[in-house]
Amino acid sequence: MILEIRDGAFSYGEADIFQNIHLSLNRGDFLCLLGPNGCGKTTLLKCLGSMLQLKQGSILLNGQSLESIPPKQRAADIGYVPQEEGVAFPFSVHQMVSIGRSPYVGYFSAPTENDYEIVEASLKRVGIYHLKDKVFNKMSGGEKQLTLIARALAQQPKVMLMDEPTSHLDYGNQNRIMQLARELTKEGMAVLMSTHTPDAVFTYATKAALMYHGSLIAKGLPQDALTQDNLSLAYSMPMKIFKLTDENGNVQTFCRADNFNQGGK
């Protein structure tokens, strides 16, 4: 087990955000976290990435308390992709992705040739090498998101936390990022991604967890956790799951709002 949260709870003042969270990641896991807006997904990811501290419970990285691990080591082991990030300075894409090498560069040292090779490899893997000289703040939301993913890749972490990384992307790039996440897990990384697209979870993820009102109401294999009843409860509307078999016998699972039960067309 590489990352684990035990009996986790967090609150802002008197407002409880989540409670009684038990979740674990092993190497090779691609776990997708779903749930309605405001249920606590982003806050949970920030706690797992040590940007916020739990009110109760513990987080373990390789069996060691996250709080006891030096910040540079945490930064090397855990990559984090936020939904968005504002930057005050006119950094280029290449400079933004180079920040991912910070855990490996001494305080009074400059990045090495190897660091720059890793940065360029990350840009190419995400498909934005041609944008390396573009100013980050002048790019589209989708291009910025791909840059943040490349930055996290440049960290070469053991765990990747991704907060709705496909939300600003077109359909093609959404699937490329899901494929990339699955490839990373096959290479031994653990990936925890929040998302609003059950279809992609059924296709790519190895595990799923469903969050509702600050609690996990289901977790396990996608087909076990994301049932019609669980999804209907989480999203407060009837949901329907159906399967299609293509000409090669491959079965794909889809989820849709059951609008027909509400007079939809």
C-alpha positions as a LaTeX table, in Angstrom:
\begin{tabular}{lrrr}
\hline
Residue & $x$ (\AA) & $y$ (\AA) & $z$ (\AA) \\
\hline
Met1 & 0.00 & 0.00 & 0.00 \\
Ile2 & 1.52 & 3.32 & $-1.05$ \\
Leu3 & $-1.02$ & 5.92 & 0.13 \\
Glu4 & $-3.73$ & 5.53 & 2.75 \\
Ile5 & $-6.12$ & 7.76 & 4.68 \\
Arg6 & $-7.60$ & 6.38 & 7.89 \\
Asp7 & $-10.69$ & 7.82 & 9.57 \\
Gly8 & $-10.05$ & 11.14 & 7.82 \\
Ala9 & $-12.09$ & 14.24 & 8.67 \\
Phe10 & $-11.72$ & 17.89 & 7.70 \\
Ser11 & $-13.61$ & 21.08 & 8.44 \\
Tyr12 & $-13.37$ & 24.80 & 7.82 \\
Gly13 & $-14.22$ & 26.20 & 11.23 \\
Glu14 & $-17.55$ & 24.69 & 12.23 \\
Ala15 & $-18.37$ & 23.54 & 8.70 \\
Asp16 & $-17.59$ & 19.85 & 8.24 \\
Ile17 & $-16.36$ & 19.05 & 4.73 \\
Phe18 & $-15.84$ & 15.30 & 5.01 \\
Gln19 & $-15.70$ & 12.68 & 7.76 \\
Asn20 & $-14.89$ & 9.01 & 8.36 \\
Ile21 & $-12.92$ & 8.67 & 5.12 \\
His22 & $-11.06$ & 5.40 & 4.64 \\
Leu23 & $-9.30$ & 5.00 & 1.31 \\
Ser24 & $-6.11$ & 3.35 & 0.10 \\
Leu25 & $-4.02$ & 3.22 & $-3.06$ \\
Asn26 & $-1.62$ & 0.52 & $-4.17$ \\
Arg27 & 0.98 & 0.74 & $-6.90$ \\
Gly28 & $-0.75$ & 0.25 & $-10.22$ \\
Asp29 & $-4.14$ & 1.48 & $-8.99$ \\
Phe30 & $-6.12$ & 3.96 & $-11.08$ \\
Leu31 & $-8.81$ & 5.09 & $-8.67$ \\
Cys32 & $-11.45$ & 7.57 & $-9.81$ \\
Leu33 & $-13.34$ & 9.63 & $-7.25$ \\
Leu34 & $-16.80$ & 10.81 & $-8.25$ \\
Gly35 & $-19.47$ & 12.86 & $-6.57$ \\
Pro36 & $-21.54$ & 16.05 & $-6.93$ \\
Asn37 & $-20.08$ & 19.53 & $-6.68$ \\
Gly38 & $-19.32$ & 20.55 & $-3.11$ \\
Cys39 & $-19.16$ & 17.02 & $-1.68$ \\
Gly40 & $-15.50$ & 17.37 & $-0.59$ \\
Lys41 & $-13.50$ & 15.80 & $-3.44$ \\
Thr42 & $-11.05$ & 18.69 & $-3.94$ \\
Thr43 & $-10.52$ & 19.15 & $-0.20$ \\
Leu44 & $-9.79$ & 15.44 & 0.19 \\
Leu45 & $-7.20$ & 15.56 & $-2.60$ \\
Lys46 & $-5.56$ & 18.61 & $-1.02$ \\
Cys47 & $-5.31$ & 16.76 & 2.30 \\
Leu48 & $-3.76$ & 13.74 & 0.60 \\
Gly49 & $-1.27$ & 16.08 & $-1.09$ \\
Ser50 & $-0.45$ & 17.71 & 2.30 \\
Met51 & $-1.73$ & 21.14 & 1.23 \\
Leu52 & $-4.34$ & 20.93 & 4.00 \\
Gln53 & $-4.19$ & 19.17 & 7.37 \\
Leu54 & $-6.82$ & 16.76 & 8.59 \\
Lys55 & $-8.93$ & 17.67 & 11.59 \\
Gln56 & $-8.99$ & 13.99 & 12.52 \\
Gly57 & $-7.41$ & 10.78 & 11.30 \\
Ser58 & $-4.12$ & 10.06 & 9.57 \\
Ile59 & $-2.55$ & 9.83 & 6.13 \\
Leu60 & 0.23 & 7.34 & 5.47 \\
Leu61 & 2.70 & 7.34 & 2.59 \\
Asn62 & 4.51 & 4.02 & 2.31 \\
Gly63 & 3.37 & 3.27 & 5.86 \\
Gln64 & 4.85 & 6.50 & 7.25 \\
Ser65 & 2.86 & 9.43 & 8.57 \\
Leu66 & 2.66 & 12.09 & 5.86 \\
Glu67 & 3.34 & 14.85 & 8.39 \\
Ser68 & 6.64 & 13.24 & 9.41 \\
Ile69 & 8.03 & 13.17 & 5.86 \\
Pro70 & 10.20 & 16.16 & 4.86 \\
Pro71 & 8.44 & 18.56 & 2.42 \\
Lys72 & 10.92 & 17.94 & $-0.39$ \\
Gln73 & 10.43 & 14.20 & $-0.15$ \\
Arg74 & 6.65 & 14.60 & $-0.13$ \\
Ala75 & 6.93 & 16.79 & $-3.22$ \\
Ala76 & 9.03 & 14.16 & $-4.97$ \\
Asp77 & 6.66 & 11.31 & $-4.10$ \\
Ile78 & 3.27 & 12.99 & $-4.62$ \\
Gly79 & 2.33 & 14.88 & $-7.78$ \\
Tyr80 & $-0.72$ & 17.14 & $-7.75$ \\
Val81 & $-2.68$ & 18.51 & $-10.70$ \\
Pro82 & $-5.13$ & 21.26 & $-9.62$ \\
Gln83 & $-8.25$ & 22.22 & $-11.53$ \\
Glu84 & $-6.61$ & 25.53 & $-12.38$ \\
Glu85 & $-3.73$ & 27.71 & $-11.27$ \\
Gly86 & $-3.13$ & 31.43 & $-11.48$ \\
Val87 & 0.41 & 32.65 & $-12.14$ \\
Ala88 & 1.52 & 36.22 & $-11.51$ \\
Phe89 & 4.57 & 36.15 & $-13.79$ \\
Pro90 & 4.76 & 35.56 & $-17.56$ \\
Phe91 & 6.29 & 32.09 & $-17.31$ \\
Ser92 & 6.61 & 30.04 & $-20.47$ \\
Val93 & 5.17 & 26.54 & $-20.66$ \\
His94 & 8.71 & 25.14 & $-20.43$ \\
Gln95 & 9.38 & 27.17 & $-17.26$ \\
Met96 & 6.10 & 26.04 & $-15.71$ \\
Val97 & 6.87 & 22.38 & $-16.35$ \\
Ser98 & 10.44 & 22.86 & $-15.07$ \\
Ile99 & 8.97 & 23.73 & $-11.67$ \\
Gly100 & 8.15 & 20.03 & $-11.41$ \\
Arg101 & 11.86 & 19.33 & $-11.01$ \\
Ser102 & 12.11 & 21.53 & $-7.89$ \\
Pro103 & 12.20 & 18.61 & $-5.41$ \\
Tyr104 & 15.39 & 17.35 & $-7.06$ \\
Val105 & 17.24 & 20.68 & $-7.38$ \\
Gly106 & 19.26 & 22.07 & $-4.47$ \\
Tyr107 & 18.41 & 25.46 & $-3.02$ \\
Phe108 & 21.49 & 27.05 & $-4.56$ \\
Ser109 & 21.68 & 24.86 & $-7.66$ \\
Ala110 & 20.38 & 25.09 & $-11.20$ \\
Pro111 & 18.51 & 22.35 & $-13.08$ \\
Thr112 & 20.81 & 19.87 & $-14.75$ \\
Glu113 & 20.76 & 18.68 & $-18.34$ \\
Asn114 & 18.98 & 15.55 & $-17.09$ \\
Asp115 & 16.27 & 17.73 & $-15.49$ \\
Tyr116 & 15.67 & 19.49 & $-18.79$ \\
Glu117 & 15.52 & 16.18 & $-20.63$ \\
Ile118 & 12.81 & 15.01 & $-18.21$ \\
Val119 & 10.90 & 18.27 & $-18.72$ \\
Glu120 & 10.99 & 17.91 & $-22.50$ \\
Ala121 & 9.95 & 14.26 & $-22.28$ \\
Ser122 & 6.97 & 15.27 & $-20.13$ \\
Leu123 & 5.95 & 17.94 & $-22.64$ \\
Lys124 & 6.13 & 15.43 & $-25.46$ \\
Arg125 & 4.21 & 12.77 & $-23.56$ \\
Val126 & 1.31 & 15.14 & $-22.95$ \\
Gly127 & 1.49 & 16.38 & $-26.54$ \\
Ile128 & 2.36 & 20.04 & $-25.94$ \\
Tyr129 & 6.05 & 20.20 & $-26.81$ \\
His130 & 5.17 & 22.57 & $-29.65$ \\
Leu131 & 3.79 & 25.00 & $-27.03$ \\
Lys132 & 6.92 & 25.06 & $-24.86$ \\
Asp133 & 7.73 & 28.73 & $-25.58$ \\
Lys134 & 4.16 & 29.97 & $-25.23$ \\
Val135 & 3.30 & 32.19 & $-22.23$ \\
Phe136 & 1.25 & 30.15 & $-19.75$ \\
Asn137 & $-1.14$ & 32.98 & $-18.86$ \\
Lys138 & $-2.03$ & 33.56 & $-22.52$ \\
Met139 & $-3.15$ & 30.01 & $-23.23$ \\
Ser140 & $-6.59$ & 28.44 & $-23.30$ \\
Gly141 & $-7.93$ & 26.60 & $-20.27$ \\
Gly142 & $-7.28$ & 23.26 & $-21.94$ \\
Glu143 & $-3.68$ & 24.13 & $-22.79$ \\
Lys144 & $-3.07$ & 25.29 & $-19.22$ \\
Gln145 & $-4.49$ & 22.02 & $-17.90$ \\
Leu146 & $-2.17$ & 19.98 & $-20.12$ \\
Thr147 & 0.76 & 22.09 & $-18.89$ \\
Leu148 & $-0.11$ & 21.36 & $-15.25$ \\
Ile149 & $-0.29$ & 17.64 & $-16.05$ \\
Ala150 & 3.13 & 17.81 & $-17.73$ \\
Arg151 & 4.52 & 19.61 & $-14.67$ \\
Ala152 & 3.31 & 16.84 & $-12.38$ \\
Leu153 & 4.78 & 14.23 & $-14.74$ \\
Ala154 & 8.15 & 15.99 & $-14.55$ \\
Gln155 & 8.14 & 15.35 & $-10.79$ \\
Gln156 & 8.27 & 11.61 & $-11.54$ \\
Pro157 & 6.10 & 10.94 & $-8.47$ \\
Lys158 & 5.03 & 7.62 & $-7.03$ \\
Val159 & 1.47 & 8.92 & $-6.54$ \\
Met160 & $-0.41$ & 11.26 & $-8.86$ \\
Leu161 & $-3.39$ & 13.23 & $-7.52$ \\
Met162 & $-5.47$ & 14.80 & $-10.29$ \\
Asp163 & $-8.39$ & 17.13 & $-9.56$ \\
Glu164 & $-10.77$ & 16.95 & $-12.54$ \\
Pro165 & $-7.88$ & 17.11 & $-15.04$ \\
Thr166 & $-10.12$ & 16.69 & $-18.08$ \\
Ser167 & $-12.65$ & 19.42 & $-17.21$ \\
His168 & $-11.25$ & 21.99 & $-19.70$ \\
Leu169 & $-10.24$ & 19.53 & $-22.40$ \\
Asp170 & $-11.87$ & 18.61 & $-25.69$ \\
Tyr171 & $-13.12$ & 15.06 & $-26.19$ \\
Gly172 & $-9.90$ & 13.84 & $-27.84$ \\
Asn173 & $-7.63$ & 15.20 & $-25.12$ \\
Gln174 & $-9.95$ & 13.90 & $-22.40$ \\
Asn175 & $-9.43$ & 10.38 & $-23.67$ \\
Arg176 & $-5.69$ & 10.90 & $-24.18$ \\
Ile177 & $-5.29$ & 11.96 & $-20.54$ \\
Met178 & $-7.34$ & 9.01 & $-19.32$ \\
Gln179 & $-5.18$ & 6.71 & $-21.44$ \\
Leu180 & $-2.05$ & 8.39 & $-20.09$ \\
Ala181 & $-3.22$ & 7.89 & $-16.50$ \\
Arg182 & $-3.83$ & 4.20 & $-17.19$ \\
Glu183 & $-0.35$ & 3.89 & $-18.80$ \\
Leu184 & 1.24 & 5.47 & $-15.73$ \\
Thr185 & $-0.38$ & 2.92 & $-13.45$ \\
Lys186 & 0.91 & 0.12 & $-15.66$ \\
Glu187 & 4.37 & 1.59 & $-15.10$ \\
Gly188 & 3.91 & 1.30 & $-11.33$ \\
Met189 & 2.47 & 4.68 & $-10.39$ \\
Ala190 & $-0.71$ & 5.06 & $-8.32$ \\
Val191 & $-3.25$ & 7.55 & $-9.67$ \\
Leu192 & $-6.19$ & 9.10 & $-7.82$ \\
Met193 & $-8.36$ & 11.28 & $-10.05$ \\
Ser194 & $-11.56$ & 13.15 & $-9.34$ \\
Thr195 & $-13.95$ & 13.28 & $-12.28$ \\
His196 & $-17.55$ & 13.82 & $-13.33$ \\
Thr197 & $-17.57$ & 11.29 & $-16.19$ \\
Pro198 & $-18.66$ & 7.79 & $-15.14$ \\
Asp199 & $-18.28$ & 6.53 & $-18.72$ \\
Ala200 & $-14.52$ & 7.16 & $-18.62$ \\
Val201 & $-14.29$ & 5.49 & $-15.21$ \\
Phe202 & $-15.89$ & 2.30 & $-16.55$ \\
Thr203 & $-13.49$ & 2.34 & $-19.50$ \\
Tyr204 & $-10.16$ & 3.21 & $-17.87$ \\
Ala205 & $-10.19$ & 3.01 & $-14.06$ \\
Thr206 & $-9.31$ & $-0.05$ & $-11.98$ \\
Lys207 & $-11.18$ & 1.25 & $-8.91$ \\
Ala208 & $-13.85$ & 3.82 & $-8.12$ \\
Ala209 & $-15.16$ & 5.64 & $-5.07$ \\
Leu210 & $-18.36$ & 7.66 & $-4.82$ \\
Met211 & $-18.57$ & 10.62 & $-2.45$ \\
Tyr212 & $-21.78$ & 12.17 & $-1.17$ \\
His213 & $-22.26$ & 14.82 & 1.53 \\
Gly214 & $-18.69$ & 14.38 & 2.77 \\
Ser215 & $-18.76$ & 10.58 & 3.03 \\
Leu216 & $-17.78$ & 7.70 & 0.79 \\
Ile217 & $-20.98$ & 5.81 & 0.04 \\
Ala218 & $-19.33$ & 3.20 & $-2.21$ \\
Lys219 & $-15.86$ & 2.05 & $-3.27$ \\
Gly220 & $-14.39$ & $-0.91$ & $-5.10$ \\
Leu221 & $-14.38$ & $-2.07$ & $-8.71$ \\
Pro222 & $-16.13$ & 0.48 & $-10.97$ \\
Gln223 & $-18.97$ & $-1.91$ & $-11.80$ \\
Asp224 & $-19.53$ & $-2.62$ & $-8.10$ \\
Ala225 & $-19.29$ & 0.96 & $-6.79$ \\
Leu226 & $-21.03$ & 2.82 & $-9.61$ \\
Thr227 & $-24.41$ & 1.15 & $-9.59$ \\
Gln228 & $-27.60$ & 2.83 & $-10.75$ \\
Asp229 & $-28.81$ & 3.18 & $-7.17$ \\
Asn230 & $-25.54$ & 4.67 & $-5.91$ \\
Leu231 & $-25.23$ & 7.13 & $-8.78$ \\
Ser232 & $-28.88$ & 8.12 & $-8.48$ \\
Leu233 & $-28.39$ & 8.88 & $-4.80$ \\
Ala234 & $-25.17$ & 10.83 & $-5.32$ \\
Tyr235 & $-26.49$ & 13.00 & $-8.15$ \\
Ser236 & $-30.07$ & 13.32 & $-6.86$ \\
Met237 & $-31.67$ & 12.13 & $-10.07$ \\
Pro238 & $-32.46$ & 8.78 & $-11.72$ \\
Met239 & $-29.42$ & 7.33 & $-13.49$ \\
Lys240 & $-29.35$ & 4.40 & $-15.88$ \\
Ile241 & $-26.42$ & 2.13 & $-16.73$ \\
Phe242 & $-26.40$ & 0.16 & $-19.95$ \\
Lys243 & $-23.90$ & $-1.88$ & $-21.93$ \\
Leu244 & $-23.11$ & $-2.11$ & $-25.62$ \\
Thr245 & $-21.21$ & $-4.88$ & $-27.37$ \\
Asp246 & $-19.27$ & $-3.99$ & $-30.50$ \\
Glu247 & $-18.68$ & $-6.20$ & $-33.54$ \\
Asn248 & $-15.54$ & $-7.64$ & $-31.89$ \\
Gly249 & $-17.40$ & $-8.72$ & $-28.78$ \\
Asn250 & $-15.99$ & $-5.94$ & $-26.57$ \\
Val251 & $-18.44$ & $-4.69$ & $-23.95$ \\
Gln252 & $-18.58$ & $-1.01$ & $-23.02$ \\
Thr253 & $-20.51$ & 0.39 & $-20.07$ \\
Phe254 & $-22.24$ & 3.77 & $-20.18$ \\
Cys255 & $-24.13$ & 5.91 & $-17.70$ \\
Arg256 & $-26.86$ & 8.39 & $-18.55$ \\
Ala257 & $-29.45$ & 10.41 & $-16.68$ \\
Asp258 & $-32.73$ & 8.54 & $-16.97$ \\
Asn259 & $-34.62$ & 11.54 & $-18.36$ \\
Phe260 & $-37.36$ & 9.41 & $-19.83$ \\
Asn261 & $-38.65$ & 8.79 & $-16.30$ \\
Gln262 & $-38.99$ & 12.56 & $-15.91$ \\
Gly263 & $-40.79$ & 13.29 & $-19.16$ \\
Gly264 & $-37.59$ & 14.04 & $-21.09$ \\
Lys265 & $-37.12$ & 13.42 & $-24.78$ \\
\hline
\end{tabular}
